[in-house]
Amino acid sequence: MNRFLAYLQHQFPQAKRQGEEWLLDCFSCGKPRKLGVNPFKETYHCFRCGLKGHDPLQFIQDHLRCSPVEAFRVLKGLQEARSFQ
């Protein structure tokens, strides 16, 4: 499974899937269902405040407001958790 998709499903269970994109509340501006995330292209964009990126690590950094090292640990932890299931 795509690690970015696993992170989205774990952190945003209320996200609405629309085609390949997932719509969720923007963690930057707080507007509901304005942040479009495509886990297969690994891109995200807020239609309200303009927050955007093309990297799962950057997405996690923006979401958790953490360093790249901490974001990497989050992704690695998800991967390890999935391998035990």
PyMOL commands that place a pseudoatom at each C-alpha (Angstrom):
pseudoatom trace, name=CA, resn=MET, resi=1, chain=A, elem=C, hetatm=0, pos=[0.000, 0.000, 0.000]
pseudoatom trace, name=CA, resn=ASN, resi=2, chain=A, elem=C, hetatm=0, pos=[1.088, 3.539, -0.738]
pseudoatom trace, name=CA, resn=ARG, resi=3, chain=A, elem=C, hetatm=0, pos=[2.545, 5.044, 2.486]
pseudoatom trace, name=CA, resn=PHE, resi=4, chain=A, elem=C, hetatm=0, pos=[1.004, 8.429, 1.703]
pseudoatom trace, name=CA, resn=LEU, resi=5, chain=A, elem=C, hetatm=0, pos=[-2.419, 6.811, 1.345]
pseudoatom trace, name=CA, resn=ALA, resi=6, chain=A, elem=C, hetatm=0, pos=[-1.880, 4.889, 4.598]
pseudoatom trace, name=CA, resn=TYR, resi=7, chain=A, elem=C, hetatm=0, pos=[-1.057, 8.164, 6.379]
pseudoatom trace, name=CA, resn=LEU, resi=8, chain=A, elem=C, hetatm=0, pos=[-4.200, 9.829, 4.990]
pseudoatom trace, name=CA, resn=GLN, resi=9, chain=A, elem=C, hetatm=0, pos=[-6.435, 6.958, 6.040]
pseudoatom trace, name=CA, resn=HIS, resi=10, chain=A, elem=C, hetatm=0, pos=[-4.875, 6.867, 9.505]
pseudoatom trace, name=CA, resn=GLN, resi=11, chain=A, elem=C, hetatm=0, pos=[-4.865, 10.617, 10.214]
pseudoatom trace, name=CA, resn=PHE, resi=12, chain=A, elem=C, hetatm=0, pos=[-7.978, 11.728, 8.323]
pseudoatom trace, name=CA, resn=PRO, resi=13, chain=A, elem=C, hetatm=0, pos=[-10.705, 9.071, 8.635]
pseudoatom trace, name=CA, resn=GLN, resi=14, chain=A, elem=C, hetatm=0, pos=[-13.326, 11.751, 7.870]
pseudoatom trace, name=CA, resn=ALA, resi=15, chain=A, elem=C, hetatm=0, pos=[-11.789, 12.548, 4.447]
pseudoatom trace, name=CA, resn=LYS, resi=16, chain=A, elem=C, hetatm=0, pos=[-14.102, 12.250, 1.468]
pseudoatom trace, name=CA, resn=ARG, resi=17, chain=A, elem=C, hetatm=0, pos=[-12.829, 10.427, -1.586]
pseudoatom trace, name=CA, resn=GLN, resi=18, chain=A, elem=C, hetatm=0, pos=[-13.644, 12.029, -4.917]
pseudoatom trace, name=CA, resn=GLY, resi=19, chain=A, elem=C, hetatm=0, pos=[-12.151, 10.068, -7.810]
pseudoatom trace, name=CA, resn=GLU, resi=20, chain=A, elem=C, hetatm=0, pos=[-8.412, 9.746, -7.170]
pseudoatom trace, name=CA, resn=GLU, resi=21, chain=A, elem=C, hetatm=0, pos=[-8.413, 12.741, -4.797]
pseudoatom trace, name=CA, resn=TRP, resi=22, chain=A, elem=C, hetatm=0, pos=[-9.234, 12.906, -1.129]
pseudoatom trace, name=CA, resn=LEU, resi=23, chain=A, elem=C, hetatm=0, pos=[-10.858, 16.103, 0.167]
pseudoatom trace, name=CA, resn=LEU, resi=24, chain=A, elem=C, hetatm=0, pos=[-10.117, 17.060, 3.739]
pseudoatom trace, name=CA, resn=ASP, resi=25, chain=A, elem=C, hetatm=0, pos=[-10.183, 20.031, 6.030]
pseudoatom trace, name=CA, resn=CYS, resi=26, chain=A, elem=C, hetatm=0, pos=[-7.193, 22.255, 5.394]
pseudoatom trace, name=CA, resn=PHE, resi=27, chain=A, elem=C, hetatm=0, pos=[-4.863, 22.278, 8.386]
pseudoatom trace, name=CA, resn=SER, resi=28, chain=A, elem=C, hetatm=0, pos=[-3.422, 25.627, 7.253]
pseudoatom trace, name=CA, resn=CYS, resi=29, chain=A, elem=C, hetatm=0, pos=[-6.535, 27.792, 6.840]
pseudoatom trace, name=CA, resn=GLY, resi=30, chain=A, elem=C, hetatm=0, pos=[-9.095, 25.577, 8.609]
pseudoatom trace, name=CA, resn=LYS, resi=31, chain=A, elem=C, hetatm=0, pos=[-11.646, 25.542, 5.784]
pseudoatom trace, name=CA, resn=PRO, resi=32, chain=A, elem=C, hetatm=0, pos=[-13.635, 22.311, 5.514]
pseudoatom trace, name=CA, resn=ARG, resi=33, chain=A, elem=C, hetatm=0, pos=[-12.959, 20.029, 2.536]
pseudoatom trace, name=CA, resn=LYS, resi=34, chain=A, elem=C, hetatm=0, pos=[-10.765, 22.523, 0.694]
pseudoatom trace, name=CA, resn=LEU, resi=35, chain=A, elem=C, hetatm=0, pos=[-7.522, 20.524, 0.713]
pseudoatom trace, name=CA, resn=GLY, resi=36, chain=A, elem=C, hetatm=0, pos=[-7.338, 18.146, -2.256]
pseudoatom trace, name=CA, resn=VAL, resi=37, chain=A, elem=C, hetatm=0, pos=[-4.816, 15.332, -1.878]
pseudoatom trace, name=CA, resn=ASN, resi=38, chain=A, elem=C, hetatm=0, pos=[-3.875, 12.846, -4.583]
pseudoatom trace, name=CA, resn=PRO, resi=39, chain=A, elem=C, hetatm=0, pos=[-1.889, 10.074, -2.873]
pseudoatom trace, name=CA, resn=PHE, resi=40, chain=A, elem=C, hetatm=0, pos=[-1.085, 8.367, -6.185]
pseudoatom trace, name=CA, resn=LYS, resi=41, chain=A, elem=C, hetatm=0, pos=[0.525, 11.471, -7.732]
pseudoatom trace, name=CA, resn=GLU, resi=42, chain=A, elem=C, hetatm=0, pos=[1.731, 12.483, -4.239]
pseudoatom trace, name=CA, resn=THR, resi=43, chain=A, elem=C, hetatm=0, pos=[0.390, 16.036, -4.584]
pseudoatom trace, name=CA, resn=TYR, resi=44, chain=A, elem=C, hetatm=0, pos=[-1.804, 18.261, -2.445]
pseudoatom trace, name=CA, resn=HIS, resi=45, chain=A, elem=C, hetatm=0, pos=[-3.377, 21.691, -2.889]
pseudoatom trace, name=CA, resn=CYS, resi=46, chain=A, elem=C, hetatm=0, pos=[-5.711, 23.863, -0.840]
pseudoatom trace, name=CA, resn=PHE, resi=47, chain=A, elem=C, hetatm=0, pos=[-8.275, 25.601, -3.014]
pseudoatom trace, name=CA, resn=ARG, resi=48, chain=A, elem=C, hetatm=0, pos=[-8.660, 28.374, -0.424]
pseudoatom trace, name=CA, resn=CYS, resi=49, chain=A, elem=C, hetatm=0, pos=[-5.242, 29.385, 0.961]
pseudoatom trace, name=CA, resn=GLY, resi=50, chain=A, elem=C, hetatm=0, pos=[-2.983, 27.967, -1.775]
pseudoatom trace, name=CA, resn=LEU, resi=51, chain=A, elem=C, hetatm=0, pos=[-1.018, 25.520, 0.385]
pseudoatom trace, name=CA, resn=LYS, resi=52, chain=A, elem=C, hetatm=0, pos=[0.490, 23.001, -2.025]
pseudoatom trace, name=CA, resn=GLY, resi=53, chain=A, elem=C, hetatm=0, pos=[3.208, 20.457, -2.456]
pseudoatom trace, name=CA, resn=HIS, resi=54, chain=A, elem=C, hetatm=0, pos=[4.275, 17.311, -4.201]
pseudoatom trace, name=CA, resn=ASP, resi=55, chain=A, elem=C, hetatm=0, pos=[5.956, 15.272, -1.507]
pseudoatom trace, name=CA, resn=PRO, resi=56, chain=A, elem=C, hetatm=0, pos=[4.495, 13.092, 1.282]
pseudoatom trace, name=CA, resn=LEU, resi=57, chain=A, elem=C, hetatm=0, pos=[7.243, 14.190, 3.669]
pseudoatom trace, name=CA, resn=GLN, resi=58, chain=A, elem=C, hetatm=0, pos=[6.419, 17.857, 3.060]
pseudoatom trace, name=CA, resn=PHE, resi=59, chain=A, elem=C, hetatm=0, pos=[2.722, 17.100, 3.586]
pseudoatom trace, name=CA, resn=ILE, resi=60, chain=A, elem=C, hetatm=0, pos=[3.470, 15.524, 6.966]
pseudoatom trace, name=CA, resn=GLN, resi=61, chain=A, elem=C, hetatm=0, pos=[5.768, 18.425, 7.878]
pseudoatom trace, name=CA, resn=ASP, resi=62, chain=A, elem=C, hetatm=0, pos=[2.984, 20.897, 7.030]
pseudoatom trace, name=CA, resn=HIS, resi=63, chain=A, elem=C, hetatm=0, pos=[0.354, 18.847, 8.870]
pseudoatom trace, name=CA, resn=LEU, resi=64, chain=A, elem=C, hetatm=0, pos=[2.348, 18.165, 12.053]
pseudoatom trace, name=CA, resn=ARG, resi=65, chain=A, elem=C, hetatm=0, pos=[4.576, 21.255, 11.849]
pseudoatom trace, name=CA, resn=CYS, resi=66, chain=A, elem=C, hetatm=0, pos=[7.644, 19.097, 12.342]
pseudoatom trace, name=CA, resn=SER, resi=67, chain=A, elem=C, hetatm=0, pos=[11.142, 18.663, 10.932]
pseudoatom trace, name=CA, resn=PRO, resi=68, chain=A, elem=C, hetatm=0, pos=[11.947, 16.459, 7.913]
pseudoatom trace, name=CA, resn=VAL, resi=69, chain=A, elem=C, hetatm=0, pos=[13.536, 13.891, 10.239]
pseudoatom trace, name=CA, resn=GLU, resi=70, chain=A, elem=C, hetatm=0, pos=[10.373, 13.645, 12.351]
pseudoatom trace, name=CA, resn=ALA, resi=71, chain=A, elem=C, hetatm=0, pos=[8.212, 13.361, 9.211]
pseudoatom trace, name=CA, resn=PHE, resi=72, chain=A, elem=C, hetatm=0, pos=[10.410, 10.531, 7.966]
pseudoatom trace, name=CA, resn=ARG, resi=73, chain=A, elem=C, hetatm=0, pos=[10.013, 8.740, 11.302]
pseudoatom trace, name=CA, resn=VAL, resi=74, chain=A, elem=C, hetatm=0, pos=[6.226, 9.029, 11.021]
pseudoatom trace, name=CA, resn=LEU, resi=75, chain=A, elem=C, hetatm=0, pos=[6.252, 7.445, 7.559]
pseudoatom trace, name=CA, resn=LYS, resi=76, chain=A, elem=C, hetatm=0, pos=[8.703, 4.772, 8.665]
pseudoatom trace, name=CA, resn=GLY, resi=77, chain=A, elem=C, hetatm=0, pos=[6.555, 3.986, 11.689]
pseudoatom trace, name=CA, resn=LEU, resi=78, chain=A, elem=C, hetatm=0, pos=[3.513, 3.492, 9.482]
pseudoatom trace, name=CA, resn=GLN, resi=79, chain=A, elem=C, hetatm=0, pos=[5.459, 1.163, 7.235]
pseudoatom trace, name=CA, resn=GLU, resi=80, chain=A, elem=C, hetatm=0, pos=[6.655, -0.917, 10.188]
pseudoatom trace, name=CA, resn=ALA, resi=81, chain=A, elem=C, hetatm=0, pos=[3.147, -1.059, 11.672]
pseudoatom trace, name=CA, resn=ARG, resi=82, chain=A, elem=C, hetatm=0, pos=[1.749, -2.328, 8.358]
pseudoatom trace, name=CA, resn=SER, resi=83, chain=A, elem=C, hetatm=0, pos=[4.423, -5.040, 8.074]
pseudoatom trace, name=CA, resn=PHE, resi=84, chain=A, elem=C, hetatm=0, pos=[3.246, -6.606, 11.362]
pseudoatom trace, name=CA, resn=GLN, resi=85, chain=A, elem=C, hetatm=0, pos=[-0.383, -6.898, 10.211]
for i in range(1, 85): cmd.bond("trace and resi %d" % i, "trace and resi %d" % (i + 1))
show_as sticks, trace
zoom trace
